[in-house]
Amino acid sequence: MKIIVDTNVVLDVLLKRPSFYQDSFAVFRLIDQERLIGCISASVITDIFYIANKEIKDVETVYQAIENLAGIFSVVPVCESTIASALALRWKDFEDAVQFITAKESNVEYIITRNKADYATSDIPCISPTEFIAYFKEKEEKNE
């Protein structure tokens, strides 16, 4: 199964956000264990670096975190056609539009995000880390 992980979920793990860390980290663990193919878009990497650096205030720690992300996730490109397609959507949040188009171009099955409302017109299922972990466990139990 191939998924794309939204910026907020990655930041939940990097910044160890108490309310969201556990389930977001569980998604990371499944990817690291190669039970899923996890993707993040190239544009998300720059957003994460900027936000994490503002919070952590240690540029070397942030560089190491980004290197770790690149070792776990497939970083999918954002190119001119991605931007053009995202612009054509005219979504309120352009970053989410880019993420959605990147997901479509990467043929993922799910977008993992805590901002499901931002993807209201998505034809790719958008679910929270908590929902995804429950779904994944149920799916594995059925396959046993």
C-alpha positions as CSV (number, residue, x, y, z in Angstrom):
1,M,0.0,0.0,0.0
2,K,1.3,3.4,-0.9
3,I,0.4,6.6,1.1
4,I,1.4,10.2,1.1
5,V,1.9,11.9,4.5
6,D,0.9,15.5,4.9
7,T,3.0,18.2,6.5
8,N,1.1,18.3,9.8
9,V,1.6,14.6,10.4
10,V,5.4,14.8,9.8
11,L,5.6,17.8,12.2
12,D,3.6,15.9,14.8
13,V,6.5,13.4,14.9
14,L,9.4,15.8,14.5
15,L,8.1,18.2,17.1
16,K,6.7,15.4,19.3
17,R,3.3,17.1,19.6
18,P,1.7,15.4,22.6
19,S,-1.8,15.0,21.3
20,F,-0.8,13.6,18.0
21,Y,2.7,12.1,18.3
22,Q,1.7,8.5,19.1
23,D,-0.5,7.7,16.1
24,S,1.6,9.8,13.7
25,F,4.7,7.9,14.8
26,A,2.9,4.6,14.3
27,V,2.5,5.5,10.6
28,F,6.2,6.3,10.4
29,R,7.0,3.0,12.0
30,L,4.9,1.1,9.4
31,I,6.8,2.8,6.7
32,D,10.2,2.2,8.3
33,Q,9.3,-1.5,8.7
34,E,8.5,-1.5,4.9
35,R,4.9,-2.5,5.6
36,L,3.8,0.6,3.6
37,I,5.4,2.7,1.0
38,G,5.4,6.2,2.4
39,C,5.8,9.3,0.3
40,I,6.2,13.0,1.0
41,S,6.4,15.7,-1.6
42,A,9.5,17.7,-2.2
43,S,7.6,20.9,-1.3
44,V,6.7,19.4,2.1
45,I,10.4,19.0,2.9
46,T,11.1,22.7,2.6
47,D,8.0,23.6,4.6
48,I,9.0,21.1,7.3
49,F,12.5,22.5,7.4
50,Y,11.3,26.0,7.9
51,I,8.7,25.2,10.5
52,A,10.9,22.8,12.5
53,N,13.8,25.2,12.5
54,K,11.6,27.9,13.9
55,E,10.5,25.5,16.7
56,I,13.7,23.6,17.4
57,K,16.1,26.5,16.8
58,D,19.0,24.1,16.1
59,V,19.7,24.0,12.4
60,E,21.9,20.9,12.6
61,T,19.2,18.9,14.4
62,V,16.7,19.9,11.7
63,Y,19.1,18.9,8.9
64,Q,19.5,15.5,10.6
65,A,15.8,15.1,10.9
66,I,15.3,15.9,7.2
67,E,18.0,13.4,6.3
68,N,16.2,10.8,8.4
69,L,12.9,11.6,6.6
70,A,14.6,11.2,3.2
71,G,15.8,7.8,4.4
72,I,12.3,6.6,5.4
73,F,10.1,8.2,2.8
74,S,10.1,8.4,-1.0
75,V,10.4,12.1,-1.8
76,V,8.2,12.7,-4.8
77,P,8.9,15.7,-7.1
78,V,6.9,18.8,-7.5
79,C,7.3,20.0,-11.1
80,E,5.9,22.6,-13.4
81,S,2.9,20.4,-14.3
82,T,2.2,19.7,-10.6
83,I,2.0,23.4,-9.9
84,A,-0.2,24.1,-13.0
85,S,-2.6,21.4,-12.0
86,A,-2.7,22.7,-8.4
87,L,-3.4,26.2,-9.6
88,A,-6.2,25.0,-11.8
89,L,-8.0,23.6,-8.7
90,R,-8.3,27.0,-7.1
91,W,-8.4,25.5,-3.6
92,K,-8.4,27.8,-0.7
93,D,-5.1,26.3,0.6
94,F,-2.6,26.1,-2.3
95,E,-0.2,24.0,-0.3
96,D,-2.9,21.3,0.1
97,A,-3.7,21.5,-3.6
98,V,0.0,20.9,-4.4
99,Q,0.0,18.0,-2.0
100,F,-3.2,16.5,-3.6
101,I,-1.8,16.7,-7.1
102,T,1.5,15.2,-5.9
103,A,-0.6,12.4,-4.4
104,K,-2.5,11.8,-7.7
105,E,0.7,11.9,-9.7
106,S,2.3,9.3,-7.3
107,N,-0.8,7.0,-7.4
108,V,-1.1,6.8,-3.7
109,E,-4.1,5.1,-2.0
110,Y,-4.4,7.4,0.9
111,I,-3.5,10.9,2.0
112,I,-2.7,10.8,5.7
113,T,-3.5,14.2,7.3
114,R,-5.2,15.8,10.3
115,N,-6.7,18.5,8.0
116,K,-9.2,16.3,6.2
117,A,-11.6,19.3,5.6
118,D,-8.9,20.9,3.4
119,Y,-9.2,17.9,1.0
120,A,-13.0,18.0,0.8
121,T,-13.0,17.6,-3.0
122,S,-10.3,15.0,-3.1
123,D,-11.0,11.7,-4.9
124,I,-8.2,10.1,-2.9
125,P,-9.3,9.1,0.6
126,C,-8.0,11.4,3.3
127,I,-7.7,10.0,6.8
128,S,-6.1,10.9,10.0
129,P,-3.2,8.9,11.4
130,T,-5.5,7.6,14.1
131,E,-8.1,6.4,11.6
132,F,-5.3,5.0,9.3
133,I,-3.7,2.9,12.1
134,A,-7.1,1.5,13.0
135,Y,-7.8,0.7,9.4
136,F,-4.4,-0.9,8.8
137,K,-4.7,-3.1,11.9
138,E,-8.2,-4.3,10.9
139,K,-6.9,-5.0,7.4
140,E,-4.0,-7.0,8.7
141,E,-6.2,-9.0,11.0
142,K,-8.5,-9.9,8.1
143,N,-5.5,-11.1,6.1
144,E,-4.2,-13.4,8.9
